[in-house]
Amino acid sequence: MRRVRLTQTMIQKAVPKSARYTFYDETPGLMLRVEPSGNKIYYIDFKKNGKRSSKKLGSAEILTVAQAREAAKSFLARVALGEDVVKKRTGPALGEYLEEHYFPWVQANRKTGAATAGMIKRSFGHLWNAQVKDISIVEIEKWRVEAIKTHKAASINRELTAFRAALNWGFKRGLYDAHPLARLERLQERDSQPKVRFLAPDERERLMAALEGSEEYLRKMVVISLNTGIRRGALFSLLWSDVDLDKRILTLRGEDAKNGRINYVPLNDTAYNAFKEWRSASKGELVFPSPKTGKRMTDCQRVWASLMRASDIKNFRWHDMRHDVAT
């Protein structure tokens, strides 16, 4: 076992591999594990009554190397003084369970896994050190009372659905004996009824006029969205191999569809001409690559907000173009 002097630069440059690997610091017992998920966690390796064990100290995102060394020395001092540091546990702490088990799985198996992990961290980070079995419905109700002051019921339900799914995953795999939130009820979503918005004739005229002064890629994206009703994410992922100009059919691949199924969209004259004109100007396989990176676009909020200001249109989202098509 080779020991090294851990540094912040070394830790930042450590990249995840297919299997966990470990750095052993020059401080006795201190080690850093790099998980396949990318998590980097400090542990202290020690012996108690002749038996070797390890104790989690914390994430490298929170603890500096110096703090981890101090924590390791303090812990080993407690062991040397005879303190019972090996306490019986009836289940994992929430943060430990999520970081080591659920997050790696959900990011590998769900298209929105990274976003789900981020949302759970933001909303339930205050429970990170609690054991899963100790998380109570009453505690979650207190969180909802505060959350409802600034968030809609639909948003709160969405976050809790993701959290409950994460706990259910571990329960089904026997990581703990009971699902603490199995009986938690959803909030009624009276404040979250969808509002259907579509363009009035004068708004459509102003939008078309404002588009004349916009970048060509944005003009084509808006025209195609207004005439096909495809979702923004599907538009960002669209490949030229998905566009059949001969048959005038657009193929929406299952991995980019909300329902996971392949869909086919016929092209009217306006959408067909927009694709045909853009084909001669577009390079690469992506139909609408990011103008900055050339890779898949991830967002267009700034240009959309600018377009709405230029056309003097209020409360009209990109998604509302789907409603406009339906009219």
C-alpha positions, -999 to +999 in steps of 0.1 A: +000+000+000+017+032-012+010+064+006+010+098-010+006+134+003-029+143-009-034+177-023-065+196-035-051+196-071-046+159-070-081+153-057-097+176-084-078+158-112-088+123-100-112+109-126-137+082-119-131+047-134-152+016-139-143+004-104-137+022-071-101+031-063-084+045-032-056+071-024-039+065+010-027+097+026+006+100+045-016+107+076-020+073+092-054+058+084-067+086+061-078+075+027-098+089-002-121+067-022-130+077-058-163+061-068-174+052-104-201+078-099-175+105-095-180+109-057-148+114-037-152+105-001-127+105+028-125+075+051-104+066+082-091+031+084-085+019+120-083-011+143-104-017+173-100-047+196-078-063+169-104-059+142-099-036+112-127-012+103-133+020+085-154+051+091-167+077+067-154+112+074-172+131+046-172+142+010-142+159-006-167+185-019-171+196+017-139+188+035-105+201+025-075+179+028-064+198+060-099+193+075-099+156+067-064+152+083-076+169+115-108+148+116-087+116+111-063+125+139-092+134+162-109+101+155-078+080+160-073+098+194-107+088+205-100+052+195-067+053+214-085+065+245-109+035+244-140+053+232-166+030+216-165+045+181-180+014+165-217+019+170-243-006+159-265+008+131-298-004+118-295+012+084-275+037+063-275+074+066-295+091+038-265+108+022-244+076+023-271+055+008-278+080-020-242+088-029-230+052-028-260+033-041-289+052-057-272+081-075-248+059-094-277+036-105-301+064-115-275+083-135-265+051-154-301+039-160-323+070-164-319+097-190-327+124-165-307+107-137-282+136-132-310+161-129-329+139-105-298+135-083-293+173-083-329+180-074-328+155-044-296+171-031-310+206-033-344+198-017-334+172+009-298+180+017-308+189+053-316+152+059-282+140+046-269+128+080-302+112+091-306+075+090-331+065+064-353+047+090-356+079+110-369+101+082-406+107+092-437+119+074-440+146+100-406+159+091-415+159+054-447+177+062-427+205+079-406+208+048-438+210+026-453+238+048-422+259+041-419+249+005-455+257-004-448+294+005-426+298-026-433+268-048-464+254-066-479+221-054-469+204-087-433+213-081-433+200-046-451+168-056-425+163-084-396+166-059-412+143-034-420+117-061-383+116-070-373+113-033-398+086-026-386+067-057-351+069-044-361+054-010-382+028-026-352+016-047-332+009-016-362-007+002-368-032-026-331-042-025-331-048+012-308-019+023-333-011+051-363-027+066-391-002+059-400+026+035-404+056+057-425+076+033-447+048+019-479+064+033-471+100+023-499+116+004-495+140-026-506+176-023-537+186-043-526+207-072-553+233-074-526+260-079-510+240-107-537+236-133-522+240-168-529+273-185-534+269-222-517+297-241-516+303-278-509+332-301-535+358-310-534+369-347-517+402-339-492+384-317-483+360-345-477+389-369-454+406-344-435+374-338-430+368-375-418+404-379-394+401-349-380+368-363-368+387-394-342+404-373-331+372-355-304+346-362-314+322-390-312+291-368-337+307-343-360+316-372-360+280-385-364+265-350-395+287-342-411+282-376-406+244-373-420+243-338-450+264-347-458+240-376-450+206-360-455+210-323-425+190-314-410+195-279-380+217-274-358+188-262-367+167-292-358+197-315-324+200-298-317+163-304-329+162-339-305+146-365-307+151-402-312+113-405-345+119-387-357+143-414-371+126-446-376+155-470-386+131-498-415+116-478-420+148-458-419+129-425-401+138-392-391+108-370-389+115-333-367+088-317-379+070-286-349+081-264-358+117-270-395+114-266-413+120-233-432+087-236-402+068-248-419+058-281-410+065-317-433+092-332-437+104-367-447+139-376-458+149-411-444+182-425-467+208-439-454+231-466-440+257-442-421+232-421-409+214-452-395+246-467-379+256-434-360+223-432-351+224-469-337+259-467-318+252-435-303+219-449-281+238-473-268+260-445-264+234-418-233+214-412-229+181-393-254+156-382-273+177-356-300+198-373-297+226-347-263+225-330-254+251-304-240+282-323-214+285-295-201+249-291-214+230-322-227+203-298-263+195-287-281+227-276-292+226-240-310+259-235-323+288-255-340+309-228-319+340-234-326+343-271-363+333-265-367+360-239-351+385-262-374+375-290-405+379-268-394+414-258-388+423-294-422+411-304-439+425-273-455+392-264-462+385-227-464+351-209-457+329-239-433+300-233-415+279-259-437+250-249-468+271-257-460+267-294-473+231-289-507+245-278-506+269-307-503+240-332-532+223-315-555+253-323 
